[in-house]
Amino acid sequence: MRTLLIRGGRIIDPAFGVDRVADLWVVDGRIAEGPGADQHANETIDASGKIVSPGLIDCHVAFREPGFEEDETIGTGAAAALAGGFTTVVCLPDTSPVVDSRASAEFVVRQGERAGWSRVFPLGAVTKGLEGQELAEMGRLFDGGAIAFSDGKRPIANAEIMRRALQYTRIWDKPILHHAQVPELVHDGIMHEGFQSTVSGLRGIPAAAEEIMVRRDIALAETTEGRVHLMSLSSLRSVDEVRRAIQRGLQVSADITPHHLLLTDECMVNYDTHYKVDPPVRTEEHRQALIEGLKDNTITVIASDHQPVAEEKKSLEIDRAPFGMIGLETVIPLCVEALIKPGHLTWIELLSKLTQGPAKLFGIDSGTLRPGATADIAIIDPEMEWTIDASQFLSRSKNTPFDGRSVTGRVTQAIVGGDIRYTLPDLGRRTAGVI
C-alpha cells in the first residue's frame, strides 16, 4: 500500500466548497479520509503556506502531433502541462492527419499514456478534415477516446452542419467546442478592429465577427437542445449573449484565456508577433466585460489556449506569422495578476474555473479532492515571486509575450494518480522531462 501525506497545506476543493488548512492523505492513488491506526506515509510533502488544489484541467490545447512536431509533441506538451499544474489536458484535433477517425483519436490517447506526464484526451473533429462540409464519424471518434468534439480554430460556418452535429452529440451528452467567428469578417485580419488597428495600419478583426456567430450558436443550441461551448470569448457582447442564454436555461457555456484578461489591443503598437492571437485581444472595455463574466459565473472555465509555434514561424512578418501563444506554464501567475491581486476573484473561485468548471464541461470524474477520488493534485505557492523565463519552459516552443515578466504564484508540485510527476527544479527533486 503506497501512501503519500501532504502536510499542513491550505486545501481548496471548489467542487465541495472546501477551503481549510489540513493534512491530505493519498492511499494507492486515491484521496483518503486519513491514515489507519497503523499506517505511515511512504512519502511526505510539506505544503505549509501553499495551496493544495485538485489537479487543473485545460479544456483546449494544441499539441501539434502528428504533423507539426517542430511546434510541440504530445510528450513535451504534457510535460509543460504538469509544470503549470494541469494534470488533465484536452487536445484540439487540428493535427496532420486531423483527428477525424477512431485510429487518430486512439493515437493521441496512446501517445499521452506513453509520455507518462499529464492525462491527455483528444477532441474529435466535427467535420472531416476540418473542412466544414461533411460530418466526421462521431460515434467512432467517441469509441476511440474523444471526450468532446471541435473543429479547433476553424469555425463551423455552415449552420446546417452545426445543427446536425449538435443533434448527434446529444446521443453521448457531449459538447461541441466552437471557435465562434464569421470567416468572411476575419479574413486576413491581424488584430482587433478599432482605433489601434487604424493607427497601426493593420487589417482588423471586428468584434462583430465573434458576436454574430455566438448568437447563431445559441439559437442552434436552443433549437436542438444540444450543448455548445464557446472557446476563448473576447467580446463584451458575446459575454452578454452567453449570460442571457444561461438565464434561459440553454446548454451554453464558454471559456476565456489569461491573456485576454491582461492585455488590450494597445500591445500591438510595436508589431510584436508574440501578441498576435486568435481571437485578438481587444479594448479595455472588452477586457473588463470578460472579468465581469467571470465574477458573475457567466464564464465557468479559464483555458490557456496553448498554441505553440516554432521560432522560425513566429519570427516572420506580422501579416505572415501564425496566430498563437503558449500558455500552460503561465496560467497561475497571470491569473494571480489579473484576478487575485485586484480582488476580482478569491482563490476558491479561480480554482473552480480551472478544475470544477472543465470537469463538469466534459463530464469527467476529476477536479475534486473528495475521499475516493483519483489523486490528481496541484500544489501552488501563492506568494512565490519569480521571473518568467521562456528558455526554461518544458514546452518545445517559446512563443510568449510574457518572457521576462515579474510575476507571483507558481506550481511547485503536480501529482497524477498519487504519483509525484513534477516538482519545481529549485526544490531539489526530479522534474518532468522533455521528450
C-alpha positions as CSV (number, residue, x, y, z in Angstrom):
1,M,0.0,0.0,0.0
2,R,1.5,3.3,-1.2
3,T,0.8,6.3,1.0
4,L,1.5,10.0,0.5
5,L,1.0,12.7,3.1
6,I,0.6,16.3,2.0
7,R,1.1,18.1,5.3
8,G,-0.3,21.4,6.5
9,G,-1.5,22.9,3.2
10,R,-4.5,25.1,2.5
11,I,-6.8,22.5,0.9
12,I,-9.1,24.1,-1.6
13,D,-11.7,22.0,-3.3
14,P,-14.2,24.2,-5.2
15,A,-16.5,21.2,-6.0
16,F,-17.4,20.8,-2.4
17,G,-16.8,24.4,-1.1
18,V,-13.7,23.3,1.0
19,D,-11.1,25.9,2.0
20,R,-9.2,24.9,5.1
21,V,-5.7,24.2,6.4
22,A,-5.3,20.4,6.9
23,D,-3.4,17.3,6.0
24,L,-4.3,15.4,2.9
25,W,-3.6,11.7,2.6
26,V,-3.3,9.7,-0.6
27,V,-3.5,5.9,-0.4
28,D,-2.9,3.8,-3.5
29,G,-3.5,6.7,-5.9
30,R,-6.8,7.9,-4.3
31,I,-7.7,10.6,-1.9
32,A,-8.2,9.0,1.6
33,E,-10.2,10.1,4.6
34,G,-7.0,9.7,6.7
35,P,-4.4,7.2,7.9
36,G,-5.3,3.9,9.5
37,A,-4.2,3.2,13.1
38,D,-1.0,1.5,12.0
39,Q,-0.5,3.5,8.7
40,H,2.6,5.6,8.0
41,A,3.3,7.7,4.9
42,N,5.8,6.3,2.4
43,E,6.4,9.9,1.4
44,T,5.6,13.3,2.8
45,I,5.3,16.8,1.2
46,D,5.4,19.8,3.4
47,A,2.8,22.1,2.0
48,S,2.9,24.7,4.7
49,G,2.0,28.1,3.2
50,K,0.9,26.5,0.0
51,I,-2.4,25.8,-1.7
52,V,-3.4,22.1,-2.3
53,S,-5.8,22.1,-5.2
54,P,-7.3,19.4,-7.4
55,G,-5.2,19.0,-10.5
56,L,-6.0,21.7,-13.0
57,I,-7.8,20.8,-16.3
58,D,-7.3,22.6,-19.6
59,C,-10.2,22.2,-22.0
60,H,-8.4,23.0,-25.2
61,V,-4.7,22.9,-26.0
62,A,-2.8,22.3,-29.3
63,F,-0.1,19.7,-29.0
64,R,0.5,19.6,-32.8
65,E,1.4,15.9,-33.0
66,P,1.2,14.3,-35.5
67,G,2.3,16.5,-38.3
68,F,3.8,19.6,-36.7
69,E,6.3,18.2,-34.1
70,E,8.6,21.2,-34.7
71,D,6.0,23.2,-32.7
72,E,5.1,20.7,-30.0
73,T,4.7,17.0,-29.3
74,I,2.3,15.2,-27.0
75,G,5.2,14.4,-24.7
76,T,6.6,18.0,-24.5
77,G,3.1,19.5,-24.2
78,A,2.1,17.0,-21.4
79,A,5.3,17.9,-19.5
80,A,4.6,21.6,-19.9
81,A,1.1,21.0,-18.6
82,L,2.4,19.4,-15.4
83,A,4.7,22.4,-14.8
84,G,1.6,24.6,-15.0
85,G,-0.3,22.3,-12.6
86,F,-2.5,20.8,-15.3
87,T,-2.9,17.1,-14.6
88,T,-5.5,16.7,-17.4
89,V,-5.5,18.4,-20.9
90,V,-7.8,18.0,-23.8
91,C,-6.2,18.3,-27.3
92,L,-7.6,20.1,-30.3
93,P,-7.9,17.9,-33.4
94,D,-6.1,20.3,-35.8
95,T,-3.1,18.0,-36.5
96,S,-2.0,16.3,-39.7
97,P,-3.8,14.0,-40.2
98,V,-6.8,15.5,-38.5
99,V,-8.3,13.7,-35.5
100,D,-11.4,12.7,-37.5
101,S,-11.1,8.9,-37.2
102,R,-11.1,6.3,-34.5
103,A,-7.4,5.5,-35.2
104,S,-6.3,9.1,-34.9
105,A,-8.1,9.5,-31.6
106,E,-6.6,6.3,-30.3
107,F,-3.1,7.6,-31.3
108,V,-3.5,10.7,-29.1
109,V,-4.6,8.6,-26.2
110,R,-1.7,6.1,-26.6
111,Q,0.9,8.9,-27.0
112,G,-0.3,10.5,-23.9
113,E,-0.1,7.3,-22.0
114,R,3.4,6.6,-23.3
115,A,4.6,10.1,-22.3
116,G,3.5,9.4,-18.7
117,W,3.1,13.0,-17.6
118,S,-0.4,14.6,-17.5
119,R,-3.6,12.8,-18.7
120,V,-4.2,13.6,-22.3
121,F,-7.6,13.3,-24.0
122,P,-8.5,14.1,-27.7
123,L,-11.2,16.2,-29.1
124,G,-12.7,14.6,-32.1
125,A,-13.2,16.7,-35.3
126,V,-16.8,17.7,-36.0
127,T,-16.2,17.6,-39.8
128,K,-14.0,15.5,-42.0
129,G,-10.6,17.2,-42.5
130,L,-11.9,20.2,-40.5
131,E,-13.3,21.3,-43.9
132,G,-16.8,22.1,-42.6
133,Q,-18.6,20.2,-45.3
134,E,-19.3,16.7,-44.1
135,L,-19.7,15.4,-40.5
136,A,-16.9,13.2,-39.2
137,E,-17.8,9.7,-37.8
138,M,-18.5,11.0,-34.4
139,G,-19.5,7.6,-32.9
140,R,-16.2,6.0,-33.9
141,L,-14.3,9.0,-32.5
142,F,-16.1,8.7,-29.2
143,D,-15.3,5.0,-29.2
144,G,-11.6,5.9,-29.8
145,G,-11.4,8.1,-26.7
146,A,-12.6,11.5,-27.8
147,I,-14.4,13.2,-24.9
148,A,-16.0,16.0,-26.9
149,F,-15.9,17.5,-30.4
150,S,-14.4,20.5,-32.1
151,D,-13.1,21.8,-35.4
152,G,-10.3,23.6,-33.5
153,K,-9.5,27.1,-34.7
154,R,-11.7,26.6,-37.8
155,P,-15.3,28.0,-37.4
156,I,-18.1,25.7,-38.5
157,A,-19.6,28.3,-40.8
158,N,-22.4,26.0,-42.3
159,A,-25.3,26.4,-39.9
160,E,-26.9,23.1,-41.2
161,I,-23.7,21.2,-40.4
162,M,-23.6,22.7,-37.0
163,R,-27.3,21.9,-36.4
164,R,-26.8,18.3,-37.3
165,A,-23.7,18.0,-35.2
166,L,-25.5,19.3,-32.2
167,Q,-28.2,16.7,-32.7
168,Y,-25.7,13.9,-33.0
169,T,-23.7,14.9,-29.9
170,R,-26.8,14.7,-27.8
171,I,-26.5,10.9,-28.0
172,W,-23.4,11.0,-25.8
173,D,-24.3,14.2,-23.9
174,K,-21.0,15.8,-25.1
175,P,-20.4,19.4,-26.1
176,I,-19.2,20.9,-29.3
177,L,-16.3,23.3,-28.5
178,H,-16.6,26.0,-31.1
179,H,-14.3,28.8,-32.3
180,A,-17.1,31.3,-32.9
181,Q,-16.2,33.5,-35.8
182,V,-17.7,34.5,-39.2
183,P,-14.9,33.6,-41.6
184,E,-15.7,36.3,-44.1
185,L,-15.3,39.0,-41.4
186,V,-11.9,37.8,-40.2
187,H,-10.3,37.1,-43.5
188,D,-6.6,38.3,-43.4
189,G,-7.3,40.2,-40.1
190,I,-4.4,40.5,-37.7
191,M,-5.7,42.4,-34.6
192,H,-8.9,43.9,-33.1
193,E,-10.6,46.3,-35.5
194,G,-10.7,49.8,-34.0
195,F,-8.6,52.9,-33.3
196,Q,-5.3,51.0,-32.7
197,S,-5.6,48.9,-35.9
198,T,-6.2,52.1,-37.9
199,V,-3.2,53.8,-36.4
200,S,-1.1,50.7,-36.9
201,G,-2.2,50.2,-40.4
202,L,-3.1,46.6,-39.7
203,R,-6.2,44.8,-41.0
204,G,-8.7,44.5,-38.2
205,I,-10.9,41.7,-36.9
206,P,-14.2,43.2,-35.8
207,A,-15.8,42.1,-32.6
208,A,-19.0,41.5,-34.6
209,A,-17.3,38.5,-36.3
210,E,-17.5,36.7,-33.0
211,E,-20.8,38.2,-31.8
212,I,-22.8,37.1,-34.9
213,M,-21.5,33.5,-34.6
214,V,-22.2,33.4,-30.9
215,R,-25.8,34.4,-31.5
216,R,-26.2,31.8,-34.2
217,D,-24.7,29.0,-32.0
218,I,-27.0,30.0,-29.1
219,A,-30.0,29.8,-31.5
220,L,-28.9,26.4,-32.7
221,A,-28.4,25.1,-29.1
222,E,-31.9,26.2,-28.3
223,T,-33.4,24.5,-31.4
224,T,-31.5,21.2,-30.9
225,E,-31.2,21.1,-27.1
226,G,-27.5,20.4,-27.8
227,R,-24.5,21.6,-25.9
228,V,-22.3,24.4,-27.2
229,H,-19.1,25.5,-25.5
230,L,-17.7,28.8,-26.9
231,M,-13.9,28.9,-26.8
232,S,-11.8,31.9,-25.9
233,L,-14.5,34.6,-25.9
234,S,-13.1,38.1,-26.4
235,S,-16.1,40.4,-26.8
236,L,-18.3,42.1,-24.3
237,R,-21.5,41.5,-26.3
238,S,-20.5,37.8,-26.5
239,V,-20.5,37.6,-22.8
240,D,-23.9,39.3,-22.6
241,E,-25.3,36.8,-25.1
242,V,-24.0,33.8,-23.1
243,R,-25.3,35.4,-19.9
244,R,-28.8,35.7,-21.3
245,A,-28.6,32.1,-22.8
246,I,-27.8,30.7,-19.4
247,Q,-30.6,32.6,-17.8
248,R,-33.0,31.0,-20.3
249,G,-31.7,27.6,-19.3
250,L,-29.9,26.7,-22.5
251,Q,-26.9,24.4,-22.6
252,V,-24.4,27.1,-23.5
253,S,-21.0,27.6,-21.8
254,A,-17.8,29.5,-22.5
255,D,-14.2,30.0,-21.5
256,I,-11.7,32.8,-21.7
257,T,-7.9,33.0,-21.6
258,P,-5.5,34.7,-19.2
259,H,-4.0,36.9,-22.0
260,H,-7.5,38.3,-22.8
261,L,-7.8,39.2,-19.1
262,L,-4.5,41.1,-19.1
263,L,-3.9,42.6,-22.5
264,T,-5.6,45.1,-24.7
265,D,-5.0,45.9,-28.4
266,E,-2.5,48.6,-27.5
267,C,0.0,45.8,-27.1
268,M,0.2,45.6,-30.9
269,V,1.8,49.0,-31.3
270,N,5.2,47.5,-31.8
271,Y,4.1,44.9,-34.3
272,D,5.3,42.1,-32.0
273,T,4.1,38.8,-33.4
274,H,4.0,37.2,-29.9
275,Y,0.8,39.3,-29.2
276,K,-0.9,38.0,-32.4
277,V,-3.6,35.7,-31.2
278,D,-6.9,34.4,-32.4
279,P,-9.3,35.8,-31.3
280,P,-7.4,39.0,-30.9
281,V,-7.1,40.9,-27.6
282,R,-9.5,43.8,-27.7
283,T,-10.0,47.1,-25.9
284,E,-10.2,47.9,-22.2
285,E,-14.0,47.9,-22.3
286,H,-14.0,44.3,-23.6
287,R,-11.4,43.2,-21.1
288,Q,-13.4,44.5,-18.2
289,A,-16.5,42.7,-19.5
290,L,-14.6,39.4,-19.6
291,I,-13.7,39.9,-15.9
292,E,-17.3,40.7,-15.0
293,G,-18.3,37.5,-16.8
294,L,-16.0,35.5,-14.5
295,K,-17.2,37.3,-11.4
296,D,-20.9,36.6,-12.0
297,N,-20.1,33.0,-13.2
298,T,-21.3,33.5,-16.7
299,I,-17.9,32.2,-17.7
300,T,-17.2,29.0,-15.8
301,V,-13.9,28.0,-17.4
302,I,-10.4,29.5,-17.9
303,A,-8.3,27.9,-20.6
304,S,-4.7,28.5,-21.5
305,D,-5.5,28.2,-25.3
306,H,-1.9,26.8,-25.5
307,Q,-0.9,27.4,-29.1
308,P,2.8,26.6,-29.6
309,V,4.6,28.0,-32.7
310,A,8.2,27.3,-33.6
311,E,10.5,30.3,-33.5
312,E,11.2,30.3,-37.3
313,K,7.5,30.7,-37.9
314,K,6.7,33.3,-35.3
315,S,9.7,35.5,-36.4
316,L,8.1,36.1,-39.8
317,E,6.5,39.5,-40.7
318,I,3.4,40.1,-38.7
319,D,1.0,39.5,-41.6
320,R,2.6,36.1,-42.3
321,A,3.3,34.9,-38.7
322,P,0.8,32.3,-37.4
323,F,-1.5,33.2,-34.6
324,G,-1.0,31.9,-31.1
325,M,1.0,31.9,-27.8
326,I,1.9,29.2,-25.4
327,G,0.2,29.4,-22.0
328,L,0.2,26.2,-20.0
329,E,3.1,27.2,-17.8
330,T,1.9,30.7,-17.0
331,V,-1.8,30.4,-16.3
332,I,-1.5,30.5,-12.5
333,P,0.8,33.6,-12.2
334,L,-1.1,35.5,-14.9
335,C,-4.4,34.8,-13.2
336,V,-3.0,35.9,-9.9
337,E,-2.0,39.2,-11.6
338,A,-5.3,39.7,-13.4
339,L,-7.8,38.3,-10.9
340,I,-6.4,37.6,-7.4
341,K,-4.4,40.7,-6.7
342,P,-7.1,43.2,-7.9
343,G,-9.7,41.3,-5.8
344,H,-11.9,40.2,-8.7
345,L,-11.9,36.5,-7.6
346,T,-10.9,34.6,-4.5
347,W,-8.7,31.5,-4.8
348,I,-11.6,29.1,-4.5
349,E,-13.4,31.0,-7.2
350,L,-10.4,31.0,-9.5
351,L,-9.6,27.3,-8.9
352,S,-13.3,26.5,-9.6
353,K,-12.8,27.7,-13.2
354,L,-9.6,25.6,-13.6
355,T,-11.0,22.4,-12.0
356,Q,-14.7,22.0,-11.4
357,G,-15.7,24.0,-14.5
358,P,-13.9,22.0,-17.1
359,A,-14.6,18.7,-15.3
360,K,-18.3,19.5,-15.5
361,L,-18.0,20.5,-19.1
362,F,-16.6,17.1,-20.1
363,G,-18.4,15.0,-17.5
364,I,-15.2,13.5,-16.2
365,D,-14.5,12.3,-12.7
366,S,-11.8,14.8,-11.9
367,G,-11.4,18.2,-10.5
368,T,-12.1,17.3,-6.8
369,L,-10.3,16.2,-3.7
370,R,-13.2,14.2,-2.2
371,P,-12.3,11.0,-0.5
372,G,-12.2,8.2,-3.0
373,A,-11.4,10.4,-6.0
374,T,-8.3,9.8,-8.1
375,A,-5.4,11.7,-6.6
376,D,-4.7,14.3,-9.2
377,I,-3.3,17.3,-7.3
378,A,-1.6,20.6,-7.9
379,I,0.4,22.3,-5.1
380,I,0.7,26.0,-5.6
381,D,2.9,28.6,-3.7
382,P,0.6,31.7,-4.0
383,E,3.3,34.0,-2.8
384,M,6.3,32.8,-4.8
385,E,7.8,35.7,-6.8
386,W,9.7,34.7,-10.0
387,T,10.5,36.0,-13.4
388,I,9.1,34.2,-16.4
389,D,11.9,32.7,-18.5
390,A,10.6,31.0,-21.7
391,S,14.0,29.4,-22.3
392,Q,13.4,27.2,-19.2
393,F,9.9,26.2,-20.3
394,L,9.2,22.5,-20.9
395,S,7.1,23.3,-24.0
396,R,9.1,22.8,-27.2
397,S,8.0,26.3,-28.4
398,K,8.8,29.6,-26.5
399,N,6.3,32.0,-28.1
400,T,5.1,34.0,-25.2
401,P,5.0,37.8,-24.9
402,F,5.4,37.4,-21.1
403,D,9.0,36.4,-21.2
404,G,10.9,38.4,-18.6
405,R,7.8,39.5,-16.7
406,S,8.0,39.5,-12.9
407,V,5.0,37.5,-11.5
408,T,3.7,35.9,-8.3
409,G,2.4,32.4,-7.8
410,R,3.8,29.2,-9.0
411,V,3.1,25.5,-9.1
412,T,5.6,23.6,-7.1
413,Q,4.4,20.0,-7.4
414,A,1.9,18.1,-9.6
415,I,0.6,14.7,-8.7
416,V,-1.2,12.3,-11.1
417,G,-2.9,9.2,-9.7
418,G,-0.9,9.6,-6.5
419,D,2.4,9.7,-8.3
420,I,4.5,12.9,-7.9
421,R,5.3,13.5,-11.6
422,Y,6.5,17.1,-11.4
423,T,8.4,19.1,-8.8
424,L,9.8,22.6,-9.4
425,P,13.5,22.1,-10.1
426,D,14.5,24.6,-7.4
427,L,13.0,22.3,-4.8
428,G,15.7,19.8,-5.5
429,R,13.6,16.9,-6.8
430,R,13.2,15.4,-10.2
431,T,11.1,17.3,-12.7
432,A,9.1,16.4,-15.8
433,G,11.4,15.6,-18.7
434,V,11.2,16.8,-22.3
435,I,10.6,14.1,-24.8
